[in-house]
């Protein structure tokens, strides 16, 4: 199933409205980049996609296994080294609940199999056109 999102920016620096068929959210650039800091920056949106997908994947898996996972917290940071053309996403996962060490290790393995993690760690093709 294809995912479709639309981003629209008018003259406001750099407030962007993002919509799908159900929800609207605001993205922006921080003030130091000329924006008005009214929403998530593009890099924060990328981080939130990985963090959300990881948390949901771990919740689904632990629910299917009936494991005592009470809470999942995922923090993702983004660093870009333009000189080396390298981007690093650092993901910190906190698992709260009565879990054995083996369950915790299995959940880390599962985190690395979330769909967005797979997308980000495999080749990506971006095709652009003007309409």
N, CA, C and O atoms as CSV, one atom per row, in Angstrom:
chain,resi,resn,atom,element,x,y,z
A,1,UNK,N,N,0.839,-1.173,0.000
A,1,UNK,CA,C,0.000,0.000,0.000
A,1,UNK,C,C,0.887,1.241,0.000
A,1,UNK,O,O,1.791,1.357,0.828
A,2,UNK,N,N,0.645,2.141,-0.894
A,2,UNK,CA,C,1.425,3.368,-1.003
A,2,UNK,C,C,1.004,4.360,0.073
A,2,UNK,O,O,-0.164,4.429,0.458
A,3,UNK,N,N,1.969,5.115,0.541
A,3,UNK,CA,C,1.715,6.199,1.488
A,3,UNK,C,C,1.794,7.498,0.722
A,3,UNK,O,O,2.685,7.686,-0.106
A,4,UNK,N,N,0.862,8.396,0.996
A,4,UNK,CA,C,0.835,9.658,0.274
A,4,UNK,C,C,0.679,10.801,1.263
A,4,UNK,O,O,-0.278,10.837,2.036
A,5,UNK,N,N,1.612,11.724,1.237
A,5,UNK,CA,C,1.608,12.899,2.100
A,5,UNK,C,C,1.862,14.114,1.225
A,5,UNK,O,O,2.653,14.051,0.284
A,6,UNK,N,N,1.189,15.229,1.532
A,6,UNK,CA,C,1.388,16.471,0.801
A,6,UNK,C,C,1.924,17.534,1.742
A,6,UNK,O,O,1.413,17.715,2.848
A,7,UNK,N,N,2.957,18.236,1.295
A,7,UNK,CA,C,3.497,19.373,2.047
A,7,UNK,C,C,3.278,20.630,1.224
A,7,UNK,O,O,3.517,20.641,0.016
A,8,UNK,N,N,2.818,21.700,1.889
A,8,UNK,CA,C,2.573,22.966,1.206
A,8,UNK,C,C,3.164,24.097,2.034
A,8,UNK,O,O,2.954,24.185,3.243
A,9,UNK,N,N,3.915,24.967,1.345
A,9,UNK,CA,C,4.493,26.144,1.987
A,9,UNK,C,C,4.093,27.373,1.192
A,9,UNK,O,O,4.142,27.381,-0.038
A,10,UNK,N,N,3.702,28.396,1.905
A,10,UNK,CA,C,3.369,29.656,1.245
A,10,UNK,C,C,4.502,30.633,1.526
A,10,UNK,O,O,5.666,30.251,1.404
A,11,UNK,N,N,4.221,31.845,1.888
A,11,UNK,CA,C,5.262,32.847,2.081
A,11,UNK,C,C,5.837,32.877,3.498
A,11,UNK,O,O,6.852,33.530,3.738
A,12,UNK,N,N,5.195,32.177,4.437
A,12,UNK,CA,C,5.694,32.157,5.817
A,12,UNK,C,C,7.023,31.416,5.876
A,12,UNK,O,O,7.129,30.305,5.356
A,13,UNK,N,N,8.020,31.996,6.487
A,13,UNK,CA,C,9.343,31.361,6.594
A,13,UNK,C,C,9.375,30.468,7.802
A,13,UNK,O,O,9.298,31.019,8.900
A,14,UNK,N,N,9.470,29.262,7.745
A,14,UNK,CA,C,9.338,28.276,6.684
A,14,UNK,C,C,8.241,27.297,7.070
A,14,UNK,O,O,8.349,26.089,6.858
A,15,UNK,N,N,7.191,27.852,7.638
A,15,UNK,CA,C,6.056,27.056,8.092
A,15,UNK,C,C,5.469,26.271,6.922
A,15,UNK,O,O,5.108,26.836,5.890
A,16,UNK,N,N,5.385,24.961,7.110
A,16,UNK,CA,C,4.888,24.055,6.082
A,16,UNK,C,C,3.742,23.234,6.660
A,16,UNK,O,O,3.852,22.698,7.762
A,17,UNK,N,N,2.658,23.136,5.927
A,17,UNK,CA,C,1.516,22.323,6.328
A,17,UNK,C,C,1.644,20.968,5.656
A,17,UNK,O,O,1.798,20.878,4.438
A,18,UNK,N,N,1.579,19.921,6.456
A,18,UNK,CA,C,1.696,18.549,5.954
A,18,UNK,C,C,0.352,17.872,6.176
A,18,UNK,O,O,-0.202,17.921,7.274
A,19,UNK,N,N,-0.166,17.244,5.134
A,19,UNK,CA,C,-1.469,16.581,5.247
A,19,UNK,C,C,-1.430,15.197,4.614
A,19,UNK,O,O,-0.678,14.929,3.677
A,20,UNK,N,N,-2.272,14.333,5.167
A,20,UNK,CA,C,-2.635,13.087,4.497
A,20,UNK,C,C,-4.153,13.127,4.392
A,20,UNK,O,O,-4.722,14.217,4.454
A,21,UNK,N,N,-4.810,12.047,4.242
A,21,UNK,CA,C,-6.270,12.099,4.086
A,21,UNK,C,C,-6.989,12.255,5.420
A,21,UNK,O,O,-8.205,12.445,5.443
A,22,UNK,N,N,-6.247,12.177,6.553
A,22,UNK,CA,C,-6.884,12.205,7.862
A,22,UNK,C,C,-6.387,13.301,8.794
A,22,UNK,O,O,-7.144,13.760,9.650
A,23,UNK,N,N,-5.156,13.727,8.657
A,23,UNK,CA,C,-4.516,14.561,9.675
A,23,UNK,C,C,-3.703,15.672,9.039
A,23,UNK,O,O,-3.211,15.544,7.918
A,24,UNK,N,N,-3.572,16.768,9.780
A,24,UNK,CA,C,-2.711,17.868,9.368
A,24,UNK,C,C,-1.719,18.155,10.489
A,24,UNK,O,O,-2.078,18.134,11.667
A,25,UNK,N,N,-0.479,18.422,10.121
A,25,UNK,CA,C,0.497,18.862,11.102
A,25,UNK,C,C,1.373,19.941,10.491
A,25,UNK,O,O,1.387,20.139,9.276
A,26,UNK,N,N,2.104,20.634,11.353
A,26,UNK,CA,C,2.937,21.747,10.921
A,26,UNK,C,C,4.403,21.358,11.073
A,26,UNK,O,O,4.816,20.806,12.093
A,27,UNK,N,N,5.167,21.656,10.048
A,27,UNK,CA,C,6.627,21.528,10.112
A,27,UNK,C,C,7.198,22.925,9.920
A,27,UNK,O,O,6.535,23.803,9.367
A,28,UNK,N,N,8.409,23.127,10.371
A,28,UNK,CA,C,9.034,24.438,10.276
A,28,UNK,C,C,10.532,24.256,10.465
A,28,UNK,O,O,11.014,23.164,10.764
A,29,UNK,N,N,11.238,25.332,10.287
A,29,UNK,CA,C,12.665,25.361,10.590
A,29,UNK,C,C,12.849,26.127,11.894
A,29,UNK,O,O,12.029,26.981,12.231
A,30,UNK,N,N,13.909,25.831,12.625
A,30,UNK,CA,C,14.166,26.610,13.844
A,30,UNK,C,C,14.502,28.062,13.501
A,30,UNK,O,O,14.859,28.382,12.368
A,31,UNK,N,N,14.381,28.919,14.492
A,31,UNK,CA,C,14.630,30.347,14.308
A,31,UNK,C,C,16.036,30.587,13.761
A,31,UNK,O,O,16.220,31.435,12.888
A,32,UNK,N,N,17.028,29.852,14.261
A,32,UNK,CA,C,18.407,30.054,13.800
A,32,UNK,C,C,18.614,29.697,12.325
A,32,UNK,O,O,19.629,30.058,11.730
A,33,UNK,N,N,17.649,28.989,11.745
A,33,UNK,CA,C,17.708,28.677,10.316
A,33,UNK,C,C,16.762,29.557,9.503
A,33,UNK,O,O,16.552,29.307,8.316
A,34,UNK,N,N,16.193,30.579,10.130
A,34,UNK,CA,C,15.311,31.497,9.423
A,34,UNK,C,C,13.834,31.169,9.532
A,34,UNK,O,O,12.999,31.866,8.956
A,35,UNK,N,N,13.504,30.113,10.264
A,35,UNK,CA,C,12.110,29.734,10.424
A,35,UNK,C,C,11.470,30.389,11.626
A,35,UNK,O,O,12.042,31.284,12.248
A,36,UNK,N,N,10.279,29.931,11.942
A,36,UNK,CA,C,9.552,30.463,13.092
A,36,UNK,C,C,9.362,29.414,14.180
A,36,UNK,O,O,8.700,29.685,15.183
A,37,UNK,N,N,9.922,28.233,14.007
A,37,UNK,CA,C,9.928,27.162,15.007
A,37,UNK,C,C,8.522,26.786,15.468
A,37,UNK,O,O,8.289,26.572,16.658
A,38,UNK,N,N,7.582,26.707,14.513
A,38,UNK,CA,C,6.202,26.373,14.834
A,38,UNK,C,C,5.908,24.874,14.789
A,38,UNK,O,O,4.812,24.446,15.153
A,39,UNK,N,N,6.878,24.076,14.347
A,39,UNK,CA,C,6.649,22.639,14.238
A,39,UNK,C,C,7.955,21.901,14.153
A,39,UNK,O,O,9.030,22.481,14.304
A,40,UNK,N,N,7.849,20.626,13.912
A,40,UNK,CA,C,9.035,19.782,13.769
A,40,UNK,C,C,9.825,20.187,12.526
A,40,UNK,O,O,9.245,20.516,11.492
A,41,UNK,N,N,11.146,20.161,12.638
A,41,UNK,CA,C,12.000,20.373,11.469
A,41,UNK,C,C,11.992,19.093,10.627
A,41,UNK,O,O,11.585,18.043,11.123
A,42,UNK,N,N,12.431,19.156,9.370
A,42,UNK,CA,C,12.487,17.941,8.555
A,42,UNK,C,C,13.310,16.825,9.196
A,42,UNK,O,O,12.912,15.662,9.133
A,43,UNK,N,N,14.435,17.148,9.805
A,43,UNK,CA,C,15.239,16.095,10.441
A,43,UNK,C,C,14.521,15.528,11.668
A,43,UNK,O,O,14.643,14.338,11.958
A,44,UNK,N,N,13.778,16.366,12.385
A,44,UNK,CA,C,12.997,15.863,13.516
A,44,UNK,C,C,11.862,14.957,13.039
A,44,UNK,O,O,11.527,13.978,13.706
A,45,UNK,N,N,11.278,15.276,11.900
A,45,UNK,CA,C,10.243,14.401,11.344
A,45,UNK,C,C,10.821,13.041,10.967
A,45,UNK,O,O,10.185,12.010,11.181
A,46,UNK,N,N,12.027,13.042,10.406
A,46,UNK,CA,C,12.684,11.778,10.080
A,46,UNK,C,C,12.935,10.973,11.349
A,46,UNK,O,O,12.659,9.774,11.395
A,47,UNK,N,N,13.457,11.632,12.376
A,47,UNK,CA,C,13.695,10.965,13.660
A,47,UNK,C,C,12.397,10.432,14.251
A,47,UNK,O,O,12.359,9.322,14.781
A,48,UNK,N,N,11.330,11.227,14.159
A,48,UNK,CA,C,10.069,10.784,14.745
A,48,UNK,C,C,9.483,9.598,13.994
A,48,UNK,O,O,8.804,8.769,14.599
A,49,UNK,N,N,9.728,9.496,12.696
A,49,UNK,CA,C,9.265,8.321,11.951
A,49,UNK,C,C,9.940,7.056,12.484
A,49,UNK,O,O,9.279,6.040,12.699
A,50,UNK,N,N,11.256,7.121,12.695
A,50,UNK,CA,C,11.974,5.956,13.214
A,50,UNK,C,C,11.565,5.665,14.652
A,50,UNK,O,O,11.350,4.506,15.006
A,51,UNK,N,N,11.453,6.696,15.486
A,51,UNK,CA,C,11.086,6.492,16.884
A,51,UNK,C,C,9.688,5.890,17.009
A,51,UNK,O,O,9.477,4.950,17.776
A,52,UNK,N,N,8.741,6.433,16.254
A,52,UNK,CA,C,7.366,5.934,16.308
A,52,UNK,C,C,7.270,4.502,15.812
A,52,UNK,O,O,6.637,3.660,16.449
A,53,UNK,N,N,7.891,4.227,14.687
A,53,UNK,CA,C,7.838,2.879,14.115
A,53,UNK,C,C,8.457,1.868,15.081
A,53,UNK,O,O,7.934,0.767,15.254
A,54,UNK,N,N,9.565,2.245,15.704
A,54,UNK,CA,C,10.222,1.358,16.661
A,54,UNK,C,C,9.301,1.070,17.842
A,54,UNK,O,O,9.115,-0.086,18.222
A,55,UNK,N,N,8.724,2.123,18.422
A,55,UNK,CA,C,7.852,1.946,19.583
A,55,UNK,C,C,6.637,1.078,19.245
A,55,UNK,O,O,6.283,0.177,20.005
A,56,UNK,N,N,6.006,1.351,18.114
A,56,UNK,CA,C,4.824,0.579,17.714
A,56,UNK,C,C,5.199,-0.885,17.450
A,56,UNK,O,O,4.481,-1.795,17.863
A,57,UNK,N,N,6.312,-1.103,16.772
A,57,UNK,CA,C,6.753,-2.473,16.472
A,57,UNK,C,C,7.005,-3.250,17.762
A,57,UNK,O,O,6.606,-4.408,17.880
A,58,UNK,N,N,7.666,-2.612,18.726
A,58,UNK,CA,C,7.944,-3.290,20.000
A,58,UNK,C,C,6.667,-3.548,20.780
A,58,UNK,O,O,6.525,-4.598,21.407
A,59,UNK,N,N,5.734,-2.600,20.751
A,59,UNK,CA,C,4.452,-2.805,21.434
A,59,UNK,C,C,3.690,-3.964,20.808
A,59,UNK,O,O,3.177,-4.824,21.524
A,60,UNK,N,N,3.608,-4.000,19.484
A,60,UNK,CA,C,2.888,-5.072,18.790
A,60,UNK,C,C,3.499,-6.438,19.119
A,60,UNK,O,O,2.787,-7.393,19.431
A,61,UNK,N,N,4.820,-6.510,19.042
A,61,UNK,CA,C,5.511,-7.782,19.277
A,61,UNK,C,C,5.289,-8.253,20.713
A,61,UNK,O,O,4.938,-9.411,20.939
A,62,UNK,N,N,5.492,-7.363,21.679
A,62,UNK,CA,C,5.353,-7.770,23.081
A,62,UNK,C,C,3.903,-8.128,23.408
A,62,UNK,O,O,3.654,-9.028,24.209
A,63,UNK,N,N,2.950,-7.431,22.796
A,63,UNK,CA,C,1.536,-7.785,23.002
A,63,UNK,C,C,1.233,-9.186,22.478
A,63,UNK,O,O,0.535,-9.961,23.130
A,64,UNK,N,N,1.766,-9.508,21.290
A,64,UNK,CA,C,1.547,-10.850,20.723
A,64,UNK,C,C,2.156,-11.939,21.613
A,64,UNK,O,O,1.617,-13.041,21.716
A,65,UNK,N,N,3.271,-11.619,22.246
A,65,UNK,CA,C,3.957,-12.583,23.116
A,65,UNK,C,C,3.416,-12.571,24.543
A,65,UNK,O,O,3.821,-13.392,25.366
A,66,UNK,N,N,2.492,-11.635,24.843
A,66,UNK,CA,C,1.971,-11.463,26.202
A,66,UNK,C,C,3.075,-11.188,27.213
A,66,UNK,O,O,3.045,-11.691,28.337
A,67,UNK,N,N,4.062,-10.373,26.795
A,67,UNK,CA,C,5.146,-9.986,27.681
A,67,UNK,C,C,4.721,-8.772,28.502
A,67,UNK,O,O,3.859,-7.999,28.083
A,68,UNK,N,N,5.323,-8.615,29.657
A,68,UNK,CA,C,4.956,-7.553,30.601
A,68,UNK,C,C,5.660,-6.234,30.275
A,68,UNK,O,O,6.276,-5.625,31.149
A,69,UNK,N,N,5.571,-5.804,29.041
A,69,UNK,CA,C,6.146,-4.522,28.637
A,69,UNK,C,C,5.125,-3.436,28.947
A,69,UNK,O,O,4.055,-3.390,28.339
A,70,UNK,N,N,5.455,-2.567,29.889
A,70,UNK,CA,C,4.546,-1.519,30.324
A,70,UNK,C,C,4.676,-0.249,29.494
A,70,UNK,O,O,3.682,0.424,29.223
A,71,UNK,N,N,5.896,0.079,29.094
A,71,UNK,CA,C,6.142,1.358,28.436
A,71,UNK,C,C,7.374,1.208,27.551
A,71,UNK,O,O,8.327,0.513,27.904
A,72,UNK,N,N,7.342,1.863,26.409
A,72,UNK,CA,C,8.493,1.937,25.502
A,72,UNK,C,C,8.765,3.403,25.243
A,72,UNK,O,O,7.861,4.153,24.874
A,73,UNK,N,N,9.999,3.810,25.435
A,73,UNK,CA,C,10.404,5.171,25.107
A,73,UNK,C,C,11.561,5.080,24.128
A,73,UNK,O,O,12.549,4.389,24.378
A,74,UNK,N,N,11.429,5.783,23.011
A,74,UNK,CA,C,12.460,5.752,21.976
A,74,UNK,C,C,12.892,7.188,21.697
A,74,UNK,O,O,12.075,8.036,21.340
A,75,UNK,N,N,14.179,7.446,21.862
A,75,UNK,CA,C,14.754,8.754,21.572
A,75,UNK,C,C,15.690,8.590,20.393
A,75,UNK,O,O,16.591,7.752,20.427
A,76,UNK,N,N,15.488,9.383,19.345
A,76,UNK,CA,C,16.339,9.315,18.154
A,76,UNK,C,C,16.960,10.687,17.936
A,76,UNK,O,O,16.265,11.703,17.906
A,77,UNK,N,N,18.270,10.699,17.785
A,77,UNK,CA,C,18.970,11.948,17.463
A,77,UNK,C,C,19.533,11.847,16.050
A,77,UNK,O,O,19.798,10.757,15.543
A,78,UNK,N,N,19.707,13.009,15.431
A,78,UNK,CA,C,20.116,13.123,14.032
A,78,UNK,C,C,21.375,13.970,13.981
A,78,UNK,O,O,21.397,15.087,14.499
A,79,UNK,N,N,22.414,13.451,13.363
A,79,UNK,CA,C,23.634,14.230,13.129
A,79,UNK,C,C,24.047,14.075,11.680
A,79,UNK,O,O,24.076,12.971,11.137
A,80,UNK,N,N,24.364,15.198,11.069
A,80,UNK,CA,C,24.763,15.207,9.656
A,80,UNK,C,C,26.160,15.789,9.545
A,80,UNK,O,O,26.414,16.901,10.008
A,81,UNK,N,N,27.075,15.032,8.927
A,81,UNK,CA,C,28.426,15.500,8.636
A,81,UNK,C,C,28.507,15.696,7.131
A,81,UNK,O,O,28.750,14.749,6.383
A,82,UNK,N,N,28.301,16.937,6.692
A,82,UNK,CA,C,28.285,17.230,5.256
A,82,UNK,C,C,29.639,16.986,4.611
A,82,UNK,O,O,29.710,16.557,3.459
A,83,UNK,N,N,30.699,17.252,5.334
A,83,UNK,CA,C,32.049,17.077,4.774
A,83,UNK,C,C,32.307,15.623,4.400
A,83,UNK,O,O,32.942,15.341,3.384
A,84,UNK,N,N,31.809,14.696,5.229
A,84,UNK,CA,C,32.010,13.270,4.945
A,84,UNK,C,C,30.794,12.630,4.267
A,84,UNK,O,O,30.789,11.430,3.996
A,85,UNK,N,N,29.759,13.445,3.995
A,85,UNK,CA,C,28.522,12.940,3.408
A,85,UNK,C,C,27.981,11.756,4.221
A,85,UNK,O,O,27.664,10.697,3.680
A,86,UNK,N,N,27.888,11.973,5.536
A,86,UNK,CA,C,27.481,10.919,6.454
A,86,UNK,C,C,26.368,11.432,7.366
A,86,UNK,O,O,26.464,12.525,7.924
A,87,UNK,N,N,25.335,10.647,7.506
A,87,UNK,CA,C,24.258,10.938,8.441
A,87,UNK,C,C,24.194,9.812,9.449
A,87,UNK,O,O,24.238,8.637,9.086
A,88,UNK,N,N,24.089,10.176,10.718
A,88,UNK,CA,C,23.957,9.158,11.762
A,88,UNK,C,C,22.699,9.413,12.561
A,88,UNK,O,O,22.474,10.518,13.054
A,89,UNK,N,N,21.878,8.377,12.687
A,89,UNK,CA,C,20.731,8.385,13.576
A,89,UNK,C,C,21.096,7.525,14.771
A,89,UNK,O,O,21.442,6.354,14.613
A,90,UNK,N,N,21.021,8.091,15.956
A,90,UNK,CA,C,21.305,7.351,17.190
A,90,UNK,C,C,19.980,7.086,17.878
A,90,UNK,O,O,19.245,8.020,18.198
A,91,UNK,N,N,19.671,5.816,18.108
A,91,UNK,CA,C,18.393,5.434,18.705
A,91,UNK,C,C,18.638,4.850,20.097
A,91,UNK,O,O,19.372,3.874,20.249
A,92,UNK,N,N,18.014,5.458,21.113
A,92,UNK,CA,C,18.072,4.965,22.490
A,92,UNK,C,C,16.688,4.442,22.848
A,92,UNK,O,O,15.700,5.171,22.763
A,93,UNK,N,N,16.622,3.178,23.248
A,93,UNK,CA,C,15.345,2.529,23.548
A,93,UNK,C,C,15.303,2.198,25.031
A,93,UNK,O,O,16.197,1.537,25.559
A,94,UNK,N,N,14.250,2.668,25.697
A,94,UNK,CA,C,14.027,2.336,27.102
A,94,UNK,C,C,12.813,1.423,27.183
A,94,UNK,O,O,11.730,1.772,26.713
A,95,UNK,N,N,13.001,0.257,27.779
A,95,UNK,CA,C,11.926,-0.718,27.958
A,95,UNK,C,C,11.588,-0.777,29.440
A,95,UNK,O,O,12.458,-1.045,30.268
A,96,UNK,N,N,10.331,-0.527,29.775
A,96,UNK,CA,C,9.901,-0.551,31.163
A,96,UNK,C,C,8.901,-1.678,31.330
A,96,UNK,O,O,7.900,-1.753,30.618
A,97,UNK,N,N,9.185,-2.544,32.272
A,97,UNK,CA,C,8.315,-3.677,32.544
A,97,UNK,C,C,9.117,-4.829,33.104
A,97,UNK,O,O,10.347,-4.785,33.144
A,98,UNK,N,N,8.426,-5.846,33.529
A,98,UNK,CA,C,9.052,-7.027,34.110
A,98,UNK,C,C,9.475,-7.967,32.983
A,98,UNK,O,O,8.777,-8.926,32.653
A,99,UNK,N,N,10.642,-7.664,32.400
A,99,UNK,CA,C,11.153,-8.418,31.252
A,99,UNK,C,C,12.454,-9.120,31.627
A,99,UNK,O,O,13.285,-8.571,32.349
A,100,UNK,N,N,12.614,-10.325,31.131
A,100,UNK,CA,C,13.880,-11.032,31.341
A,100,UNK,C,C,14.941,-10.431,30.423
A,100,UNK,O,O,14.618,-9.695,29.491
A,101,UNK,N,N,16.187,-10.743,30.687
A,101,UNK,CA,C,17.270,-10.275,29.816
A,101,UNK,C,C,17.095,-10.820,28.405
A,101,UNK,O,O,17.367,-10.113,27.435
A,102,UNK,N,N,16.649,-12.056,28.276
A,102,UNK,CA,C,16.425,-12.653,26.959
A,102,UNK,C,C,15.318,-11.912,26.202
A,102,UNK,O,O,15.433,-11.699,24.995
A,103,UNK,N,N,14.258,-11.524,26.893
A,103,UNK,CA,C,13.179,-10.765,26.257
A,103,UNK,C,C,13.671,-9.400,25.797
A,103,UNK,O,O,13.321,-8.944,24.709
A,104,UNK,N,N,14.479,-8.750,26.622
A,104,UNK,CA,C,15.019,-7.439,26.269
A,104,UNK,C,C,15.908,-7.543,25.022
A,104,UNK,O,O,15.826,-6.698,24.130
A,105,UNK,N,N,16.741,-8.562,24.963
A,105,UNK,CA,C,17.604,-8.768,23.791
A,105,UNK,C,C,16.758,-9.041,22.553
A,105,UNK,O,O,17.049,-8.523,21.475
A,106,UNK,N,N,15.716,-9.850,22.703
A,106,UNK,CA,C,14.816,-10.139,21.571
A,106,UNK,C,C,14.122,-8.872,21.091
A,106,UNK,O,O,13.951,-8.681,19.887
A,107,UNK,N,N,13.722,-8.006,22.012
A,107,UNK,CA,C,13.062,-6.757,21.621
A,107,UNK,C,C,14.025,-5.824,20.886
A,107,UNK,O,O,13.608,-5.105,19.978
A,108,UNK,N,N,15.286,-5.823,21.259
A,108,UNK,CA,C,16.267,-5.032,20.508
A,108,UNK,C,C,16.409,-5.579,19.088
A,108,UNK,O,O,16.502,-4.807,18.134
A,109,UNK,N,N,16.427,-6.876,18.946
A,109,UNK,CA,C,16.482,-7.491,17.613
A,109,UNK,C,C,15.259,-7.097,16.796
A,109,UNK,O,O,15.374,-6.778,15.613
A,110,UNK,N,N,14.102,-7.119,17.419
A,110,UNK,CA,C,12.857,-6.748,16.744
A,110,UNK,C,C,12.868,-5.271,16.368
A,110,UNK,O,O,12.382,-4.907,15.297
A,111,UNK,N,N,13.412,-4.414,17.229
A,111,UNK,CA,C,13.495,-2.980,16.920
A,111,UNK,C,C,14.238,-2.759,15.610
A,111,UNK,O,O,13.869,-1.892,14.818
A,112,UNK,N,N,15.278,-3.541,15.384
A,112,UNK,CA,C,16.057,-3.406,14.156
A,112,UNK,C,C,15.337,-3.950,12.930
A,112,UNK,O,O,15.842,-3.844,11.812
A,113,UNK,N,N,14.164,-4.531,13.133
A,113,UNK,CA,C,13.364,-5.043,12.017
A,113,UNK,C,C,12.122,-4.191,11.753
A,113,UNK,O,O,11.293,-4.556,10.920
A,114,UNK,N,N,11.982,-3.062,12.450
A,114,UNK,CA,C,10.801,-2.228,12.198
A,114,UNK,C,C,10.873,-1.713,10.753
A,114,UNK,O,O,11.968,-1.508,10.230
A,115,UNK,N,N,9.733,-1.505,10.111
A,115,UNK,CA,C,9.729,-1.129,8.696
A,115,UNK,C,C,10.543,0.119,8.356
A,115,UNK,O,O,11.219,0.139,7.327
A,116,UNK,N,N,10.499,1.155,9.186
A,116,UNK,CA,C,11.247,2.372,8.878
A,116,UNK,C,C,12.745,2.130,9.040
A,116,UNK,O,O,13.538,2.659,8.262
A,117,UNK,N,N,13.144,1.345,10.030
A,117,UNK,CA,C,14.561,0.983,10.173
A,117,UNK,C,C,15.043,0.285,8.901
A,117,UNK,O,O,16.127,0.580,8.398
A,118,UNK,N,N,14.243,-0.632,8.391
A,118,UNK,CA,C,14.610,-1.340,7.154
A,118,UNK,C,C,14.745,-0.377,5.978
A,118,UNK,O,O,15.680,-0.492,5.186
A,119,UNK,N,N,13.817,0.567,5.862
A,119,UNK,CA,C,13.886,1.558,4.778
A,119,UNK,C,C,15.168,2.370,4.878
A,119,UNK,O,O,15.861,2.578,3.882
A,120,UNK,N,N,15.482,2.830,6.092
A,120,UNK,CA,C,16.636,3.710,6.279
A,120,UNK,C,C,17.973,3.006,6.139
A,120,UNK,O,O,18.993,3.656,5.911
A,121,UNK,N,N,17.984,1.692,6.271
A,121,UNK,CA,C,19.245,0.952,6.192
A,121,UNK,C,C,19.403,0.184,4.882
A,121,UNK,O,O,20.297,-0.651,4.748
A,122,UNK,N,N,18.544,0.468,3.935
A,122,UNK,CA,C,18.632,-0.138,2.605
A,122,UNK,C,C,18.638,0.978,1.558
A,122,UNK,O,O,18.298,2.120,1.866
A,123,UNK,N,N,19.017,0.654,0.343
A,123,UNK,CA,C,19.000,1.695,-0.697
A,123,UNK,C,C,17.607,2.300,-0.852
A,123,UNK,O,O,16.594,1.603,-0.786
A,124,UNK,N,N,17.583,3.613,-1.059
A,124,UNK,CA,C,16.339,4.354,-1.253
A,124,UNK,C,C,16.425,5.069,-2.599
A,124,UNK,O,O,17.459,5.643,-2.941
A,125,UNK,N,N,15.359,5.029,-3.338
A,125,UNK,CA,C,15.280,5.761,-4.602
A,125,UNK,C,C,14.261,6.873,-4.433
A,125,UNK,O,O,13.138,6.632,-3.992
A,126,UNK,N,N,14.650,8.088,-4.783
A,126,UNK,CA,C,13.736,9.223,-4.782
A,126,UNK,C,C,13.577,9.688,-6.223
A,126,UNK,O,O,14.552,10.091,-6.857
A,127,UNK,N,N,12.370,9.635,-6.736
A,127,UNK,CA,C,12.075,10.045,-8.104
A,127,UNK,C,C,11.271,11.340,-8.034
A,127,UNK,O,O,10.227,11.374,-7.382
A,128,UNK,N,N,11.724,12.386,-8.679
A,128,UNK,CA,C,11.038,13.678,-8.642
A,128,UNK,C,C,10.591,14.097,-10.024
A,128,UNK,O,O,11.258,13.806,-11.017
A,129,UNK,N,N,9.456,14.784,-10.090
A,129,UNK,CA,C,9.012,15.380,-11.333
A,129,UNK,C,C,8.241,16.647,-11.019
A,129,UNK,O,O,7.852,16.880,-9.874
A,130,UNK,N,N,8.025,17.457,-12.025
A,130,UNK,CA,C,7.221,18.651,-11.887
A,130,UNK,C,C,5.854,18.400,-12.487
A,130,UNK,O,O,5.741,17.794,-13.552
A,131,UNK,N,N,4.802,18.866,-11.801
A,131,UNK,CA,C,3.450,18.681,-12.334
A,131,UNK,C,C,2.818,20.031,-12.588
A,131,UNK,O,O,1.674,20.102,-13.039
